[in-house]
Structure formats: structure tokens, C-alpha cells
Amino acid sequence: MKNILMIDLETTGTKAGCCILSIGAVGYDRNGKKVEFYKQINHAESIVHGFKDEEETLNWWKQQDKKVLLEAFDGEECPANVALDFASFIGENFEPLKYGFEIWCKGSDFDFPILNFFLENFECGNLWKFWTQRDYRTIAACFPFIKEAEKNGEVHNALEDARAQLRGLEAFKKRV
């Protein structure tokens, strides 16, 4: 595979404008080499930049294992720097404006709107064409064997979730 990327976010909400705690991405660059991106964002700085928390999601986080909770809120990176770093990662590794680029996430109504809003806030928007976006949640729900291929050992970690989802996508592409 090449020119394909799976992304996952950990957030404090479910709508565009919420705080992103971390961005994880893994895929195969334009040459077929596996590449990864992972950044943990400083939550307090996100609030300063105008991003919001949703009470229901914060309550959900409080119910998670303490280790998971601490890691999720342990980010030190400036949100603006993460946006710029992610834009650079996309530009250096992929051909995002070509039709062959595929960018996947687990929920076209979750990750994409939240990430696009975040990137646009720091003038890093339009990193890919809307028609290159793919919804992993749909194929995972339709083909149960995908879940078996994920084998995710560390939950609610954006990079580990992206890796697991890419394993599931690879299994799907091999079978269909």
C-alpha cells in the first residue's frame, strides 16, 4: 500500500471546536514506506486558543483507567505547533492533492470535522481533498473480521488506535 493514512484523535468533546488531546496517524507514504505521527497537545493551551471541553466527554474521561486518563491529559505541545507539524508531516510524506491519496478515520462525522476545524484555526486547512476521506467505522461494522485483525493493546491512545485501525484496514483490503 502507498499514499494512505489512518488518523485517530483523543478529544474532550465530540464536535468541531473541542479540545484535541492527541493526534495519532500511521500509514504508507507516497513510496510505500510506513510512517507515523503522534503529538500530545497541552490541554490548558488549547483552552487559551478558544477550544472547548464538553462536560459529558470530560465525565467519560474521568471513568477511564487512571493511567489512560493521565496520559491523555499529559500533553505538553503547543496546539499551533502541532497543527504546523501535522501539516508538514502530510506534505513531506504524501501526495494529498492527488486522487490516489486515501485518508481514513473511525468516523467521518467525528475525526474529520474536529481535525479540519483545528487545522483551519491555525491556517493549516485544506491538506487533502474532501473526496479522499474514508470512514473506517463503516467498513469495520460491516465486516466483523476487521475487528479481529486490530488487536489493540492500548486503548484511548491516538497512535495505538490508529495502528490498530490500519491493521484492520490492511486485513480488509487483502480480503476484498
C-alpha positions as CSV (number, residue, x, y, z in Angstrom):
1,M,0.0,0.0,0.0
2,K,1.1,3.6,-0.5
3,N,-0.3,7.1,-0.1
4,I,-2.7,6.0,2.6
5,L,-3.1,7.4,6.1
6,M,-5.2,6.4,9.1
7,I,-5.8,9.1,11.8
8,D,-7.2,9.0,15.3
9,L,-7.9,11.7,17.8
10,E,-8.3,11.8,21.5
11,T,-10.5,14.8,22.4
12,T,-12.5,16.4,25.2
13,G,-15.7,16.6,23.0
14,T,-17.5,15.2,20.0
15,K,-17.9,18.4,17.9
16,A,-15.7,20.7,15.9
17,G,-14.1,23.2,18.3
18,C,-13.5,20.8,21.1
19,C,-10.0,20.4,22.5
20,I,-7.8,17.8,20.9
21,L,-5.6,16.0,23.4
22,S,-3.6,14.0,20.9
23,I,-3.3,13.2,17.2
24,G,-2.1,9.8,16.0
25,A,-1.6,8.9,12.4
26,V,0.0,5.9,10.7
27,G,0.2,5.0,7.1
28,Y,2.2,4.3,4.0
29,D,3.8,7.3,2.3
30,R,4.0,8.0,-1.4
31,N,6.8,5.4,-1.7
32,G,5.1,2.7,0.4
33,K,7.3,3.3,3.5
34,K,5.4,3.1,6.8
35,V,5.3,6.5,8.6
36,E,3.8,7.7,11.9
37,F,2.9,10.9,13.6
38,Y,2.0,11.3,17.2
39,K,1.7,14.5,19.3
40,Q,0.1,15.2,22.6
41,I,-1.4,18.7,22.9
42,N,-1.3,20.8,26.1
43,H,-4.9,21.0,27.2
44,A,-4.7,24.3,29.0
45,E,-3.1,26.0,25.9
46,S,-6.0,24.6,23.8
47,I,-8.5,26.4,26.1
48,V,-6.5,29.6,25.8
49,H,-6.8,29.3,22.0
50,G,-10.6,29.1,22.3
51,F,-11.1,25.3,22.1
52,K,-13.8,23.9,24.4
53,D,-14.5,20.9,26.6
54,E,-17.8,19.1,26.7
55,E,-18.9,18.1,30.1
56,E,-20.2,14.7,29.0
57,T,-16.8,13.8,27.5
58,L,-14.8,15.0,30.5
59,N,-17.0,12.8,32.7
60,W,-16.3,9.9,30.3
61,W,-12.6,10.5,30.7
62,K,-12.9,10.5,34.5
63,Q,-14.3,7.0,34.3
64,Q,-11.3,5.7,32.4
65,D,-8.3,3.9,34.0
66,K,-6.1,6.4,35.8
67,K,-3.1,5.6,33.7
68,V,-5.1,6.2,30.5
69,L,-6.5,9.5,31.9
70,L,-3.1,10.8,33.0
71,E,-1.6,10.0,29.6
72,A,-4.5,11.6,27.7
73,F,-4.1,14.9,29.6
74,D,-0.3,14.9,29.8
75,G,0.4,16.7,26.6
76,E,2.9,19.5,26.5
77,E,2.9,20.5,22.9
78,C,1.5,23.9,21.8
79,P,-1.6,23.4,19.7
80,A,-0.4,25.7,16.9
81,N,2.9,23.9,16.7
82,V,1.1,20.5,16.4
83,A,-1.1,21.8,13.6
84,L,2.0,23.0,11.7
85,D,3.9,19.8,12.4
86,F,0.9,17.7,11.2
87,A,0.7,19.8,8.0
88,S,4.4,19.3,7.4
89,F,4.1,15.6,8.0
90,I,1.3,15.4,5.4
91,G,3.2,17.4,2.9
92,E,6.5,15.6,3.3
93,N,5.1,12.1,3.2
94,F,2.0,12.1,1.0
95,E,0.6,13.3,-2.2
96,P,-2.6,14.8,-0.6
97,L,-3.9,16.6,-3.6
98,K,-3.7,13.6,-5.9
99,Y,-6.8,11.4,-6.3
100,G,-4.9,8.3,-5.1
101,F,-4.4,9.6,-1.6
102,E,-6.7,8.0,1.0
103,I,-7.1,9.4,4.5
104,W,-9.1,7.2,6.9
105,C,-10.5,7.7,10.3
106,K,-13.0,6.0,12.6
107,G,-15.9,8.3,12.0
108,S,-16.3,10.7,9.1
109,D,-18.6,12.7,11.4
110,F,-16.1,12.8,14.3
111,D,-12.3,12.9,13.5
112,F,-12.6,14.8,10.2
113,P,-14.7,17.8,11.3
114,I,-12.8,18.1,14.6
115,L,-9.3,17.9,12.9
116,N,-10.3,20.1,10.0
117,F,-11.6,22.8,12.4
118,F,-8.4,22.6,14.4
119,L,-6.2,22.9,11.3
120,E,-8.2,25.8,9.9
121,N,-7.9,27.6,13.2
122,F,-4.1,27.7,12.7
123,E,-4.3,28.3,9.0
124,C,-3.3,24.8,8.1
125,G,-6.5,23.7,6.4
126,N,-7.1,22.0,3.1
127,L,-4.4,19.4,3.5
128,W,-6.4,16.9,1.4
129,K,-9.4,16.9,-0.9
130,F,-12.7,16.0,0.7
131,W,-13.3,13.1,-1.7
132,T,-10.2,11.4,-0.4
133,Q,-11.7,11.0,3.1
134,R,-12.7,7.5,4.1
135,D,-14.8,6.2,7.0
136,Y,-13.2,3.2,8.7
137,R,-16.1,2.8,11.2
138,T,-18.4,1.8,8.5
139,I,-16.3,-1.0,7.0
140,A,-15.4,-2.2,10.5
141,A,-19.1,-2.5,11.3
142,C,-19.9,-4.3,8.1
143,F,-17.1,-6.8,8.2
144,P,-16.5,-8.4,11.6
145,F,-13.2,-10.0,10.7
146,I,-11.7,-6.5,10.7
147,K,-12.1,-6.2,14.5
148,E,-10.2,-9.4,14.9
149,A,-7.3,-8.0,12.9
150,E,-7.0,-4.9,15.0
151,K,-5.6,-6.5,18.2
152,N,-5.4,-3.1,20.0
153,G,-3.4,-3.5,23.2
154,E,-3.6,0.1,24.4
155,V,-7.0,1.8,24.3
156,H,-7.6,5.6,24.1
157,N,-4.1,6.3,22.8
158,A,-4.4,8.0,19.4
159,L,-1.3,6.4,17.9
160,E,-2.1,2.9,19.2
161,D,-5.7,3.2,18.0
162,A,-4.5,4.4,14.5
163,R,-2.1,1.5,14.3
164,A,-4.9,-1.0,15.2
165,Q,-7.3,0.6,12.7
166,L,-4.6,0.4,10.0
167,R,-4.2,-3.3,10.8
168,G,-7.9,-3.8,10.3
169,L,-7.9,-1.8,7.1
170,E,-5.0,-3.9,5.8
171,A,-7.0,-7.1,6.6
172,F,-10.0,-5.7,4.8
173,K,-8.0,-4.7,1.6
174,K,-6.4,-8.2,1.5
175,R,-9.8,-9.9,1.6
176,V,-11.9,-7.8,-0.8
